[in-house]
Amino acid sequence: MIIRVEPRDWDMYTVQMFFSQTRPHAEDPEVRRYLADNGLEPRRQSEVELDGEKFQVLSFGGCYLGAHRMQAIADIQKAVVQRELLAEAIPLMLTAGAETDAHRLAAAMTDAALEKAVGLLVEHFNDDSSFETDAEGQLQVVLNAADVHARFLELDAAR
């Protein structure tokens, strides 16, 4: 989902949420659920094509959504980005570098079993302490590979 905020008269603004119809973003279902659960109805709905991609556009008054609802939507987006970053970083930690017990175990697992284990690791490590923002403002994973290996081996032992 892409959010665009447009200024209006007298300190008013419009919030437009663009939902791709061809390549939905990971946060789209959670944002739509949040809107529905909170009874938030758009002022207008439309469809638009940008760079060959079709979008459904939901337009809201900024005051209608308010800062706390915009923050809740930003938190949804942040959580999805964090999960995606961890889901990318953790398998690399389990397969790259010097060979360890965790590397050997990961190599011996089926793709489905490894995917399930990575999902559990993502949930375990998904907190703000696992991330930092770099000089360009990009979120980065800052996990210690040894911690990931240890938790991975604990998960296997618990099976």
N, C-alpha and C positions, 0 to 999 in steps of 0.2 A: 504494500500500500504506500502510496505517495501522498503526503499532506502538503497542501499549498494554502497559505494564509494571505488574504488580500485585504488591504485597508479599505474602509468605506468612510462615509462622512461622520463627523462628530465623534471621534474616538471609537468608532464601530469597526468591526472586521468580519470577514466571511472565511470560514474554514471549509476547504474542499478536500475530500478524501477520494483518491483515485484508486480503484480496485481493478487490476488487470484481469481481463476476461480470457486472455490467451495464456498468460503465465502468472497465475496467482502467487502472491508472496506468502511466505510461511506464517506471517502474523495475521493474514486476512481473516481466517475463521475466528480467531480469538477476539479481534477487534469487532467483527460483526456481532459476535455473541455478546460482547460488552455493551454495544449499542442497543441490542434487543433487550438484554436483561435490565437495562436502565431506562427503557422506554424512550430512547432518544431517536426521534424521527427527523429525517432531513427536511429542510425547507424545500429543496428541489432535488430531483434526480435526473440525470441525463447520461448520455453515452457520447464518448468522444474518441477519436482516433489520433494518437500521437506517435509519430515515427513508425507508422504501420502497425501499431499495437492498439487494440480496442480496450477501452476502460469504461467502467461504470463510475460515474461521479456523483457523490453524495455531498450536497452543500448544506452547511449549518451556519447559523449565526454564532459569532464568537461568544457573545454574552450567554446564549442558550447553552453552549457546551461548558463555558467557564473554565477557569484555570485548573481546577482540581480534576475535571474530566479529561482535559487535554493532557494533564500529567499522567493520568491513569492509562491513556492510550500510548503515551510515550514509554511508560513502564512496560507495557505489553510488547512494544517493538524492541525495547532494550533486552528483555528476557529472551525473545526469539533470537536476536543477534548473538547473545551470550551462548545459548544452546548450540547455535550453528558453529560458532568459533570453537567451542569445546569439542563438538562432534568431528571437527576437522583436525584439531590438534592432538587429541587423545590417541587415535589410531597410529599417528606418526610416532608418538612417544612409546607405543607398545611394539613398534616394528623397526624403528631406526636406532642407530647407535650401537654401542657394544652389546654383545649378546648377554642376556640375563635370563633368569627363570621366567620372567614375564614375557620376554621376547619368544622364548621357546614355546610357552603355553599358547600365546597368541597365534603363532605360526601353525600350531597343531589343531586349532579350533576350526570348525566350519565357518563359513561366512556369516551364516545366520546366528550362530552362537556368539561370534565375536561382535556382531552388530548389537545383540542383546546386552552383552557385557559393557560395550561402549555406552549404550543408552543409560545403563545403571551408573556408570562412572560420570557421565554428563550430569545426571541429577545430583549425584553426591558432591561434585565439585562446583556446581552452579551457584556461586555466591560472589559477592563483589570483591572478596579478597583474591579471587582467581584472575582478576583483570586489572590492567592499568591502561591509562591513556597515553599514547606516545606524543611526541612533539607536534605532530600534525593533527592531533585530536582523534586519532583512530584507536579503537578499543583493541587491546592485545591480551592474549592469554599469558599468564605468568605462573603457571603451575610448575612445581618441581617434579621432574620425571620420576624420581625415586618414590615420591608420594603416590603418584599414579600407579606405578608398578606394585607397590605394597598393597594398595586398595584392590587392584586387579587380582592379585594372588589371594587376598582375603575373600573376595567374591567367589573365586574358584573353590576355595576350601569349604565355603558354606554350601556349595551345591550338593 
